[in-house]
Amino acid sequence: MTDVVDADELLRRIRRGREHAAAQERACRERARSLAATDPEGAREAADRAVAFEAVLRVLEEIVRPGGAPERADGVKQVT
């Protein structure tokens, strides 16, 4: 990445990455649910991918909103 970007553009890029990670996490979780009965190995792989996207999502969320409660895949914040 050789382009110089301002803070607003960087924030937009992080938010796009966060939205992409959230969408991929949802898709992987849905795939894991749909494969659970017919393809246990595929379901496990999809669940592992969902966990990886969740980790990425949490990191990007912490960058955008430091110290905020993490959002769950279904859009409901966890209460601690």
N, C-alpha and C positions, 0 to 999 in steps of 0.2 A: 504494500500500500504506500504509494509515493505521493498521493494527493494530500495537500494540507486542507483540513476541514475545520470549521468553527465548531463551537460547543453545541449549537443548535443542530447542526447536521449530524454530529456524532450521536446526540441524543435520539434523533430520528432513526438513525441506523440501528442503535441498540434496541429501540422500541420495535422496529421491524423484525429484528432477530428474536426478540421476546415473543412477538405474535406468532412467528413461524414455529418456534419451539413449543408453544402452547398448542398450536394446531397439530403438530406432529405427535405430541404426547397424547392428545385426545384420539387421534387416528390409531396409534399403536395400542392404546388401551382397548379401543373398540375391536380392533383386529384380534387382540388376545382373547377377548370375551367370545368373539365369533368362532375362534379356532379351538376353544377349550375342549369341546366334546369330540371333535373329529381329528385334531392334530395337536396333541399335547406339546410336542417339541416346538412346533411353530408358535403355539400360544406362549410358551416360555420365552422364546426369542423376542416376540412382540412385547411381552411384559418387560423384558430387560431393556429393550429400546425405549419404552415409555419411561422407565426409571432414569435412563441417561438423559432424555429430553427434559425430564422434570428437574434434574440437577442443573442443566444449562439454564432452564427457566428461572430457577431460584437465584442463580448467580446474577443473571441479567436484571432480575427484579431488585436485588440488593443494590446494584449499581444505580438503578433509576430511583428507587425509594429506600435509601439506607435505613435500616432498623425497622422497617415496616413489616407487618405480618405477611407471611407468604400466601399467595393466592393458590387455591386448589384448582385442579383442571376444570371443574364444573363451574368456576367463577365465584365460588363462595369462599370467603376468607376463613382461615382457621382461627379459632379463638383459643388463646392460651391463658 
